[in-house]
Amino acid sequence: MKSDLLIKIFSRKMLVAFIMGFASGLPLLLTSTLLQAWLKDSQIDLSTIGLVSLLSLPYTLKFIWAPFLDCYSIPGFGRRKGWMLIFQLLLIGAIFGMGSSDPVRSPLLLGILAFTVAFFSASQDIVIDAYRREDLTDQELGLGSSLYVNGYRVGMLLASGGGLILSDHYSFGAVYYFMGLCLFVGVLATLLTPEPQIDTLLPASFRDAVILPFIDFLKRKEAFWILAFIVLYKIGDNMAATMTTPYYMEIGFTKTQIGAVVKLFGFWATIIGSLTGGIMMLKIGINKSLWIFGILQAVSTLCFGLLTVTGPDNWVLAGVIAFENLTGGMGTTAFVAFMLSLTNRAYTATQYALLSSFMGVPRVFAAAPTGYLAQAIGWWNFFVVCTLVALPGLLLLLVFAPFNKRQESYRSKIASFRKQG
């Protein structure tokens, strides 16, 4: 049994999912955390550094140009491999361009190149997500999503923690060159992996690629509830995560303690949680995983409040972080696999880009007032509220994913959706 599991984990599909996750996660922080550090090190004013957050806009709006990628193919490479290769090479070139720039002499050029990196990175994400959905079977989505999430986390850690450490010894330009070179592993994987074969009719025109994905999704009787669930499932987790760093500092933890325990220790807990979630989903399916992991997520949010009682205790912090990141990794894996399972293979890029954009709503809007809320009601009550806020998302599962209902196969769902239409 264990040997079968190892064979699945180290299969071609799973290795590609991990590498593509790495290729997606690494560029994300090159235009946020690492760029902010570079600007601060170059004595750029804080008002300008604050504008860096606008560079995340392409990740929110990527559903706008996703239909184009669903409709057109690259001759000789295919609909997915061709676009992946193009965006990966353009992304590497844009990162090299950032490495050749100077934030003092040419801040505008650096800003344009950073936005270009974000755009190509978001475009790469669109195609990689679509490729993963078409390459994996319904049964492989859970494990494949967990390996993708783990690769994503490794890429983020290399860009943020690794980039900051390297910048203490080398110039930021050299660091960006190094990060660009690291992305060639994604290019290699794209060249070696096969184009996924699908047995679904593709959009006949650009108009069909724009309109049909939305019609296909919205004609489902649970469409509204599914979108509400995507917004609400991790809202409590997102609200709590926004305020954890100032919470730790107010309790009395030093920045070194926060960095060592929360960032590094928490990273490994998330990796283990994602992999554990993927393995469990092979056994119990997506529906039960969403319930179990969602409940554990909510409980872990409440556990943050323990620190208000114990104070700055490293062991309690380590336990809370381990539990929160472990359950968070499991929940994210189930959540991503669930959204992928909803997509029609004919419009994978557009539909998943739309769903993932909805997933990002809580990070922007629900997280914004959390500082005022924590200040008004106190830390313990704040984490209680974050826990309670997670309950509506769990209850929505009763509508379309009851605990004991078996997850429908992709073919069964498409057939039922056509009958509804």
One Martini backbone bead per residue (centre of mass of N, CA, C, O) as a GRO file, in nm:
protein
  421
    1MET     BB    1   0.059   0.063  -0.022
    2LYS     BB    2   0.306   0.249   0.011
    3SER     BB    3   0.420   0.201  -0.274
    4ASP     BB    4   0.177   0.320  -0.425
    5LEU     BB    5   0.202   0.605  -0.307
    6LEU     BB    6   0.492   0.663  -0.408
    7ILE     BB    7   0.427   0.632  -0.706
    8LYS     BB    8   0.227   0.868  -0.717
    9ILE     BB    9   0.414   1.096  -0.610
   10PHE     BB   10   0.655   1.006  -0.838
   11SER     BB   11   0.512   1.084  -1.071
   12ARG     BB   12   0.489   1.274  -1.344
   13LYS     BB   13   0.242   1.446  -1.259
   14MET     BB   14   0.343   1.527  -0.968
   15LEU     BB   15   0.610   1.659  -1.046
   16VAL     BB   16   0.485   1.874  -1.226
   17ALA     BB   17   0.306   2.004  -1.010
   18PHE     BB   18   0.544   2.095  -0.831
   19ILE     BB   19   0.706   2.263  -1.038
   20MET     BB   20   0.470   2.454  -1.115
   21GLY     BB   21   0.438   2.567  -0.833
   22PHE     BB   22   0.718   2.692  -0.817
   23ALA     BB   23   0.682   2.875  -1.077
   24SER     BB   24   0.442   3.037  -0.937
   25GLY     BB   25   0.563   3.128  -0.649
   26LEU     BB   26   0.827   3.289  -0.703
   27PRO     BB   27   0.725   3.563  -0.851
   28LEU     BB   28   0.532   3.691  -0.641
   29LEU     BB   29   0.770   3.816  -0.435
   30LEU     BB   30   0.930   3.993  -0.647
   31THR     BB   31   0.671   4.218  -0.632
   32SER     BB   32   0.706   4.257  -0.308
   33THR     BB   33   0.899   4.180  -0.070
   34LEU     BB   34   1.172   4.212  -0.229
   35LEU     BB   35   1.114   4.491  -0.351
   36GLN     BB   36   1.076   4.644  -0.085
   37ALA     BB   37   1.362   4.590   0.019
   38TRP     BB   38   1.507   4.733  -0.215
   39LEU     BB   39   1.379   5.014  -0.175
   40LYS     BB   40   1.468   5.052   0.119
   41ASP     BB   41   1.778   5.016   0.061
   42SER     BB   42   1.747   5.278  -0.153
   43GLN     BB   43   1.579   5.512  -0.004
   44ILE     BB   44   1.284   5.485  -0.049
   45ASP     BB   45   0.991   5.597  -0.001
   46LEU     BB   46   0.703   5.480   0.155
   47SER     BB   47   0.489   5.571  -0.053
   48THR     BB   48   0.614   5.407  -0.285
   49ILE     BB   49   0.620   5.126  -0.151
   50GLY     BB   50   0.306   5.106  -0.119
   51LEU     BB   51   0.251   5.075  -0.438
   52VAL     BB   52   0.329   4.772  -0.474
   53SER     BB   53   0.042   4.645  -0.428
   54LEU     BB   54  -0.059   4.703  -0.730
   55LEU     BB   55   0.094   4.454  -0.866
   56SER     BB   56  -0.153   4.241  -0.796
   57LEU     BB   57  -0.376   4.293  -1.012
   58PRO     BB   58  -0.342   4.057  -1.225
   59TYR     BB   59  -0.441   3.830  -1.024
   60THR     BB   60  -0.741   3.948  -1.012
   61LEU     BB   61  -0.778   3.994  -1.355
   62LYS     BB   62  -0.718   3.720  -1.523
   63PHE     BB   63  -1.010   3.651  -1.641
   64ILE     BB   64  -1.005   3.846  -1.888
   65TRP     BB   65  -0.764   3.673  -2.063
   66ALA     BB   66  -0.833   3.366  -2.047
   67PRO     BB   67  -1.006   3.312  -2.309
   68PHE     BB   68  -0.770   3.337  -2.507
   69LEU     BB   69  -0.624   3.072  -2.392
   70ASP     BB   70  -0.869   2.881  -2.466
   71CYS     BB   71  -0.887   2.939  -2.786
   72TYR     BB   72  -0.572   2.942  -2.835
   73SER     BB   73  -0.296   2.810  -3.013
   74ILE     BB   74   0.029   2.669  -3.049
   75PRO     BB   75   0.202   2.576  -3.296
   76GLY     BB   76   0.350   2.257  -3.202
   77PHE     BB   77   0.237   2.260  -2.875
   78GLY     BB   78  -0.038   2.383  -2.790
   79ARG     BB   79  -0.261   2.514  -2.559
   80ARG     BB   80  -0.064   2.480  -2.300
   81LYS     BB   81   0.242   2.454  -2.364
   82GLY     BB   82   0.277   2.706  -2.537
   83TRP     BB   83   0.196   2.922  -2.323
   84MET     BB   84   0.388   2.839  -2.103
   85LEU     BB   85   0.651   2.890  -2.255
   86ILE     BB   86   0.612   3.187  -2.323
   87PHE     BB   87   0.569   3.296  -2.027
   88GLN     BB   88   0.832   3.189  -1.908
   89LEU     BB   89   1.029   3.347  -2.092
   90LEU     BB   90   0.914   3.630  -2.037
   91LEU     BB   91   0.954   3.621  -1.731
   92ILE     BB   92   1.258   3.589  -1.727
   93GLY     BB   93   1.320   3.848  -1.886
   94ALA     BB   94   1.184   4.046  -1.679
   95ILE     BB   95   1.365   3.970  -1.438
   96PHE     BB   96   1.628   4.052  -1.570
   97GLY     BB   97   1.540   4.344  -1.604
   98MET     BB   98   1.523   4.408  -1.302
   99GLY     BB   99   1.827   4.340  -1.246
  100SER     BB  100   1.915   4.591  -1.450
  101SER     BB  101   1.802   4.786  -1.255
  102ASP     BB  102   1.733   5.118  -1.093
  103PRO     BB  103   1.560   5.270  -0.832
  104VAL     BB  104   1.705   5.555  -0.860
  105ARG     BB  105   1.745   5.613  -1.174
  106SER     BB  106   1.483   5.394  -1.268
  107PRO     BB  107   1.183   5.363  -1.133
  108LEU     BB  108   0.985   5.337  -1.372
  109LEU     BB  109   1.114   5.093  -1.509
  110LEU     BB  110   1.089   4.904  -1.268
  111GLY     BB  111   0.780   4.920  -1.249
  112ILE     BB  112   0.718   4.808  -1.532
  113LEU     BB  113   0.868   4.538  -1.496
  114ALA     BB  114   0.707   4.443  -1.247
  115PHE     BB  115   0.433   4.438  -1.392
  116THR     BB  116   0.521   4.236  -1.608
  117VAL     BB  117   0.579   4.007  -1.418
  118ALA     BB  118   0.290   3.987  -1.303
  119PHE     BB  119   0.149   3.929  -1.573
  120PHE     BB  120   0.310   3.672  -1.655
  121SER     BB  121   0.250   3.519  -1.394
  122ALA     BB  122  -0.061   3.516  -1.416
  123SER     BB  123  -0.062   3.376  -1.694
  124GLN     BB  124   0.082   3.122  -1.605
  125ASP     BB  125  -0.132   3.037  -1.398
  126ILE     BB  126  -0.363   2.986  -1.589
  127VAL     BB  127  -0.223   2.750  -1.749
  128ILE     BB  128  -0.139   2.566  -1.514
  129ASP     BB  129  -0.421   2.516  -1.402
  130ALA     BB  130  -0.534   2.393  -1.663
  131TYR     BB  131  -0.331   2.166  -1.695
  132ARG     BB  132  -0.388   2.021  -1.427
  133ARG     BB  133  -0.687   1.953  -1.486
  134GLU     BB  134  -0.621   1.788  -1.759
  135ASP     BB  135  -0.396   1.585  -1.643
  136LEU     BB  136  -0.589   1.512  -1.415
  137THR     BB  137  -0.775   1.326  -1.241
  138ASP     BB  138  -1.016   1.326  -1.009
  139GLN     BB  139  -0.844   1.141  -0.810
  140GLU     BB  140  -0.569   1.335  -0.843
  141LEU     BB  141  -0.633   1.625  -0.735
  142GLY     BB  142  -0.548   1.619  -0.439
  143LEU     BB  143  -0.245   1.541  -0.466
  144GLY     BB  144  -0.175   1.747  -0.687
  145SER     BB  145  -0.248   2.000  -0.515
  146SER     BB  146  -0.048   1.951  -0.284
  147LEU     BB  147   0.210   1.967  -0.460
  148TYR     BB  148   0.158   2.244  -0.572
  149VAL     BB  149   0.149   2.396  -0.299
  150ASN     BB  150   0.436   2.314  -0.213
  151GLY     BB  151   0.584   2.441  -0.451
  152TYR     BB  152   0.479   2.726  -0.397
  153ARG     BB  153   0.612   2.755  -0.115
  154VAL     BB  154   0.904   2.717  -0.206
  155GLY     BB  155   0.911   2.958  -0.397
  156MET     BB  156   0.845   3.173  -0.182
  157LEU     BB  157   1.085   3.113   0.007
  158LEU     BB  158   1.309   3.175  -0.195
  159ALA     BB  159   1.219   3.473  -0.259
  160SER     BB  160   1.221   3.572   0.036
  161GLY     BB  161   1.424   3.440   0.231
  162GLY     BB  162   1.647   3.387   0.019
  163GLY     BB  163   1.662   3.674  -0.100
  164LEU     BB  164   1.736   3.824   0.165
  165ILE     BB  165   1.995   3.669   0.228
  166LEU     BB  166   2.144   3.725  -0.043
  167SER     BB  167   2.131   4.049  -0.015
  168ASP     BB  168   2.364   4.048   0.211
  169HIS     BB  169   2.593   3.946  -0.025
  170TYR     BB  170   2.434   4.066  -0.267
  171SER     BB  171   2.289   4.201  -0.510
  172PHE     BB  172   1.974   4.244  -0.625
  173GLY     BB  173   2.035   4.187  -0.918
  174ALA     BB  174   2.161   3.905  -0.869
  175VAL     BB  175   1.910   3.782  -0.740
  176TYR     BB  176   1.725   3.808  -0.992
  177TYR     BB  177   1.894   3.633  -1.174
  178PHE     BB  178   1.870   3.378  -1.005
  179MET     BB  179   1.559   3.355  -1.015
  180GLY     BB  180   1.542   3.326  -1.321
  181LEU     BB  181   1.708   3.062  -1.341
  182CYS     BB  182   1.514   2.884  -1.164
  183LEU     BB  183   1.277   2.885  -1.392
  184PHE     BB  184   1.398   2.665  -1.592
  185VAL     BB  185   1.254   2.419  -1.465
  186GLY     BB  186   0.982   2.485  -1.600
  187VAL     BB  187   1.071   2.467  -1.892
  188LEU     BB  188   1.160   2.172  -1.883
  189ALA     BB  189   0.886   2.053  -1.802
  190THR     BB  190   0.730   2.157  -2.051
  191LEU     BB  191   0.901   2.004  -2.269
  192LEU     BB  192   0.855   1.701  -2.139
  193THR     BB  193   0.563   1.728  -2.123
  194PRO     BB  194   0.255   1.652  -2.214
  195GLU     BB  195  -0.021   1.709  -2.381
  196PRO     BB  196  -0.331   1.724  -2.299
  197GLN     BB  197  -0.611   1.508  -2.331
  198ILE     BB  198  -0.934   1.587  -2.467
  199ASP     BB  199  -1.310   1.512  -2.497
  200THR     BB  200  -1.375   1.820  -2.564
  201LEU     BB  201  -1.522   2.082  -2.685
  202LEU     BB  202  -1.405   2.361  -2.821
  203PRO     BB  203  -1.391   2.672  -2.883
  204ALA     BB  204  -1.486   2.826  -3.192
  205SER     BB  205  -1.454   3.111  -3.048
  206PHE     BB  206  -1.398   3.393  -2.876
  207ARG     BB  207  -1.687   3.434  -2.790
  208ASP     BB  208  -1.719   3.153  -2.664
  209ALA     BB  209  -1.478   3.186  -2.458
  210VAL     BB  210  -1.630   3.418  -2.301
  211ILE     BB  211  -1.936   3.312  -2.259
  212LEU     BB  212  -1.963   2.997  -2.204
  213PRO     BB  213  -1.828   2.967  -1.921
  214PHE     BB  214  -2.054   3.132  -1.771
  215ILE     BB  215  -2.297   2.971  -1.861
  216ASP     BB  216  -2.201   2.693  -1.765
  217PHE     BB  217  -2.191   2.778  -1.464
  218LEU     BB  218  -2.471   2.942  -1.411
  219LYS     BB  219  -2.673   2.690  -1.483
  220ARG     BB  220  -2.626   2.597  -1.216
  221LYS     BB  221  -2.812   2.559  -0.931
  222GLU     BB  222  -2.538   2.615  -0.731
  223ALA     BB  223  -2.371   2.868  -0.818
  224PHE     BB  224  -2.418   3.077  -0.594
  225TRP     BB  225  -2.325   2.894  -0.354
  226ILE     BB  226  -2.041   2.844  -0.456
  227LEU     BB  227  -1.943   3.138  -0.457
  228ALA     BB  228  -2.000   3.187  -0.157
  229PHE     BB  229  -1.808   2.965  -0.056
  230ILE     BB  230  -1.542   3.076  -0.178
  231VAL     BB  231  -1.553   3.336  -0.004
  232LEU     BB  232  -1.606   3.188   0.300
  233TYR     BB  233  -1.420   2.943   0.377
  234LYS     BB  234  -1.141   3.148   0.442
  235ILE     BB  235  -1.216   3.412   0.599
  236GLY     BB  236  -1.124   3.363   0.892
  237ASP     BB  237  -0.830   3.297   0.825
  238ASN     BB  238  -0.765   3.569   0.683
  239MET     BB  239  -0.832   3.761   0.915
  240ALA     BB  240  -0.627   3.648   1.121
  241ALA     BB  241  -0.361   3.663   0.947
  242THR     BB  242  -0.345   3.978   0.923
  243MET     BB  243  -0.293   4.011   1.266
  244THR     BB  244  -0.057   3.833   1.384
  245THR     BB  245   0.198   4.007   1.399
  246PRO     BB  246   0.095   4.234   1.591
  247TYR     BB  247   0.008   4.030   1.807
  248TYR     BB  248   0.286   3.915   1.882
  249MET     BB  249   0.417   4.191   1.953
  250GLU     BB  250   0.215   4.274   2.180
  251ILE     BB  251   0.277   4.030   2.368
  252GLY     BB  252   0.633   3.999   2.324
  253PHE     BB  253   0.754   3.922   2.068
  254THR     BB  254   1.009   3.891   1.872
  255LYS     BB  255   1.122   3.906   1.553
  256THR     BB  256   1.294   3.651   1.576
  257GLN     BB  257   1.074   3.464   1.680
  258ILE     BB  258   0.881   3.503   1.447
  259GLY     BB  259   1.073   3.412   1.220
  260ALA     BB  260   1.145   3.126   1.331
  261VAL     BB  261   0.855   3.012   1.398
  262VAL     BB  262   0.651   3.121   1.184
  263LYS     BB  263   0.807   3.091   0.914
  264LEU     BB  264   0.981   2.826   0.927
  265PHE     BB  265   0.805   2.633   1.095
  266GLY     BB  266   0.540   2.695   0.938
  267PHE     BB  267   0.627   2.594   0.662
  268TRP     BB  268   0.650   2.288   0.733
  269ALA     BB  269   0.359   2.256   0.830
  270THR     BB  270   0.231   2.321   0.554
  271ILE     BB  271   0.361   2.097   0.391
  272ILE     BB  272   0.245   1.863   0.560
  273GLY     BB  273  -0.053   1.943   0.530
  274SER     BB  274  -0.076   1.923   0.221
  275LEU     BB  275   0.013   1.625   0.196
  276THR     BB  276  -0.195   1.505   0.391
  277GLY     BB  277  -0.444   1.606   0.239
  278GLY     BB  278  -0.390   1.455  -0.027
  279ILE     BB  279  -0.390   1.166   0.092
  280MET     BB  280  -0.673   1.175   0.226
  281MET     BB  281  -0.832   1.229  -0.045
  282LEU     BB  282  -0.787   0.944  -0.159
  283LYS     BB  283  -0.982   0.817   0.068
  284ILE     BB  284  -1.239   1.049   0.119
  285GLY     BB  285  -1.243   1.292  -0.050
  286ILE     BB  286  -1.362   1.613  -0.096
  287ASN     BB  287  -1.610   1.653   0.085
  288LYS     BB  288  -1.495   1.553   0.359
  289SER     BB  289  -1.247   1.739   0.356
  290LEU     BB  290  -1.394   2.011   0.374
  291TRP     BB  291  -1.511   1.957   0.651
  292ILE     BB  292  -1.268   1.870   0.826
  293PHE     BB  293  -1.068   2.101   0.751
  294GLY     BB  294  -1.260   2.338   0.821
  295ILE     BB  295  -1.288   2.277   1.124
  296LEU     BB  296  -0.986   2.284   1.192
  297GLN     BB  297  -0.943   2.576   1.100
  298ALA     BB  298  -1.131   2.709   1.309
  299VAL     BB  299  -0.988   2.601   1.563
  300SER     BB  300  -0.706   2.727   1.502
  301THR     BB  301  -0.801   3.020   1.527
  302LEU     BB  302  -0.879   3.004   1.832
  303CYS     BB  303  -0.586   2.929   1.939
  304PHE     BB  304  -0.461   3.213   1.938
  305GLY     BB  305  -0.593   3.301   2.217
  306LEU     BB  306  -0.391   3.155   2.415
  307LEU     BB  307  -0.171   3.389   2.419
  308THR     BB  308  -0.336   3.576   2.616
  309VAL     BB  309  -0.261   3.381   2.861
  310THR     BB  310   0.058   3.296   2.829
  311GLY     BB  311   0.209   3.459   2.639
  312PRO     BB  312   0.560   3.460   2.554
  313ASP     BB  313   0.551   3.137   2.445
  314ASN     BB  314   0.723   2.932   2.240
  315TRP     BB  315   0.567   2.661   2.264
  316VAL     BB  316   0.286   2.769   2.212
  317LEU     BB  317   0.347   2.899   1.943
  318ALA     BB  318   0.438   2.639   1.801
  319GLY     BB  319   0.169   2.487   1.838
  320VAL     BB  320  -0.018   2.689   1.696
  321ILE     BB  321   0.133   2.701   1.425
  322ALA     BB  322   0.128   2.402   1.355
  323PHE     BB  323  -0.182   2.373   1.353
  324GLU     BB  324  -0.256   2.603   1.156
  325ASN     BB  325  -0.071   2.517   0.911
  326LEU     BB  326  -0.171   2.232   0.883
  327THR     BB  327  -0.477   2.299   0.835
  328GLY     BB  328  -0.432   2.509   0.612
  329GLY     BB  329  -0.303   2.313   0.408
  330MET     BB  330  -0.545   2.121   0.392
  331GLY     BB  331  -0.763   2.330   0.309
  332THR     BB  332  -0.628   2.432   0.048
  333THR     BB  333  -0.619   2.166  -0.103
  334ALA     BB  334  -0.927   2.113  -0.108
  335PHE     BB  335  -1.009   2.383  -0.237
  336VAL     BB  336  -0.853   2.357  -0.504
  337ALA     BB  337  -0.971   2.084  -0.592
  338PHE     BB  338  -1.263   2.177  -0.600
  339MET     BB  339  -1.237   2.399  -0.817
  340LEU     BB  340  -1.125   2.214  -1.037
  341SER     BB  341  -1.379   2.016  -1.041
  342LEU     BB  342  -1.577   2.247  -1.168
  343THR     BB  343  -1.447   2.239  -1.435
  344ASN     BB  344  -1.447   2.275  -1.773
  345ARG     BB  345  -1.228   2.155  -2.007
  346ALA     BB  346  -1.298   2.376  -2.229
  347TYR     BB  347  -1.273   2.623  -1.974
  348THR     BB  348  -1.048   2.616  -1.754
  349ALA     BB  349  -0.906   2.891  -1.745
  350THR     BB  350  -1.154   3.076  -1.701
  351GLN     BB  351  -1.297   2.939  -1.457
  352TYR     BB  352  -1.054   2.934  -1.260
  353ALA     BB  353  -0.991   3.236  -1.267
  354LEU     BB  354  -1.262   3.317  -1.146
  355LEU     BB  355  -1.255   3.152  -0.880
  356SER     BB  356  -0.977   3.265  -0.776
  357SER     BB  357  -1.079   3.555  -0.756
  358PHE     BB  358  -1.289   3.500  -0.536
  359MET     BB  359  -1.083   3.390  -0.328
  360GLY     BB  360  -0.943   3.692  -0.298
  361VAL     BB  361  -1.154   3.876  -0.158
  362PRO     BB  362  -1.093   3.844   0.155
  363ARG     BB  363  -0.797   3.960   0.140
  364VAL     BB  364  -0.912   4.254   0.082
  365PHE     BB  365  -1.195   4.317   0.239
  366ALA     BB  366  -1.207   4.155   0.516
  367ALA     BB  367  -0.912   4.247   0.615
  368ALA     BB  368  -0.920   4.561   0.641
  369PRO     BB  369  -1.099   4.587   0.938
  370THR     BB  370  -0.936   4.420   1.160
  371GLY     BB  371  -0.795   4.639   1.328
  372TYR     BB  372  -1.052   4.773   1.438
  373LEU     BB  373  -1.171   4.518   1.568
  374ALA     BB  374  -0.939   4.448   1.767
  375GLN     BB  375  -0.945   4.727   1.913
  376ALA     BB  376  -1.251   4.711   2.009
  377ILE     BB  377  -1.257   4.382   2.137
  378GLY     BB  378  -1.007   4.231   2.130
  379TRP     BB  379  -0.826   3.948   2.082
  380TRP     BB  380  -1.008   3.717   2.174
  381ASN     BB  381  -1.269   3.816   2.031
  382PHE     BB  382  -1.149   3.823   1.750
  383PHE     BB  383  -1.100   3.508   1.724
  384VAL     BB  384  -1.393   3.433   1.767
  385VAL     BB  385  -1.505   3.579   1.520
  386CYS     BB  386  -1.330   3.429   1.307
  387THR     BB  387  -1.458   3.155   1.372
  388LEU     BB  388  -1.762   3.226   1.316
  389VAL     BB  389  -1.720   3.320   1.016
  390ALA     BB  390  -1.665   3.016   0.913
  391LEU     BB  391  -1.951   2.874   0.930
  392PRO     BB  392  -2.109   2.948   0.666
  393GLY     BB  393  -1.918   2.793   0.474
  394LEU     BB  394  -1.982   2.513   0.594
  395LEU     BB  395  -2.297   2.515   0.558
  396LEU     BB  396  -2.291   2.528   0.239
  397LEU     BB  397  -2.220   2.224   0.198
  398LEU     BB  398  -2.516   2.116   0.221
  399VAL     BB  399  -2.598   2.188  -0.074
  400PHE     BB  400  -2.327   2.041  -0.256
  401ALA     BB  401  -2.150   1.878   0.005
  402PRO     BB  402  -2.223   1.640   0.164
  403PHE     BB  403  -2.058   1.431   0.368
  404ASN     BB  404  -2.193   1.143   0.238
  405LYS     BB  405  -2.139   1.244  -0.043
  406ARG     BB  406  -2.033   1.158  -0.335
  407GLN     BB  407  -1.811   1.246  -0.559
  408GLU     BB  408  -1.846   1.354  -0.857
  409SER     BB  409  -1.778   1.316  -1.160
  410TYR     BB  410  -1.711   1.490  -1.431
  411ARG     BB  411  -1.909   1.351  -1.628
  412SER     BB  412  -2.160   1.362  -1.446
  413LYS     BB  413  -2.175   1.669  -1.415
  414ILE     BB  414  -2.201   1.747  -1.711
  415ALA     BB  415  -2.457   1.587  -1.766
  416SER     BB  416  -2.634   1.736  -1.552
  417PHE     BB  417  -2.595   2.025  -1.664
  418ARG     BB  418  -2.724   1.971  -1.942
  419LYS     BB  419  -3.003   1.898  -1.831
  420GLN     BB  420  -3.052   2.173  -1.692
  421GLY     BB  421  -3.021   2.330  -1.979
   0.00000   0.00000   0.00000
